[in-house]
């Protein structure tokens, strides 16, 4: 089968890979209908994160079930399914508490490479959610978003305790940040402030702001760092936001999120952290709650699939570039250069 493989920073190739096969009786094999490039894929692409090259790429996927193992009970061949970027049994104590991304038997789907024509799904019953029937083509991008970026943005908003009467600020204007805006609005936030990067004379910047507003942002803050914190406080009577979602993963973005949160408020951090150090005294005097990490997308998938299926939300709008799988490298390049928010790949 064809699949994307990263050979090193800036070097993505689509080549022949071995067809997946059932390994455990709890596995399923799906034919991938759509996959995509994630912002976290850009860390190794840029050389920031070192991997054991070459490595298969991709952890977001939707598709049709082709085969299931003997112990799979709820997932059937022929179903259209959405899966989390972590394989989880959904039965262990941690899963039952709603943190499937820390399942005691978890499997990183990125290690299996979802940017491919077929994919093995460990713990099919615990990882996958089937749609009521085969979806129309226009719903596939939104269902694919649920596999990671929507679920991650949703977890960020939940971790930040976004809700009625709250002012929510979102740090980051990538797909996760934009969908955290959507999530905060869906969870009933009164005000949603999108903190969108200033990119002078680049229309992509404007399109991200327009999408943030479409998803529910009531205000846009372009300033970064201390200037961004000061602007948030200006908008909140000097107090800071009740809830802040951090969706970038850098030192600057984490400090911006913490300092923009009012005392007693909550930060939901879902950006994959790189070289981030937390200042203990800032936390001590700030009286800020921190909660986050790899999103337990499986916790939210049934609800998100239902919202998408009933066309109550349209998170697929974050895909502003669609390419055939064989052009995956172009998707990485476009996202790296911020010419695209998120690239969808069709096998």
Beta strands, then each sheet from edge to edge (+ up, - down):
strand 1: 2-8
strand 2: 11-16
strand 3: 28-36
strand 4: 55-56
strand 5: 61-68
strand 6: 80-83
strand 7: 86-87
strand 8: 107-108
strand 9: 118-121
strand 10: 128-130
strand 11: 167-171
strand 12: 191-195
strand 13: 219-221
strand 14: 241-246
strand 15: 261-269
strand 16: 289-292
strand 17: 321-324
strand 18: 343-346
sheet 1: 2+ 1- 4+
sheet 2: 9+ 3- 5+ 6- 10+
sheet 3: 9+ 3- 18+ 17+
sheet 4: 7+ 8-
sheet 5: 13+ 12+ 11+ 14+ 15+ 16+
end
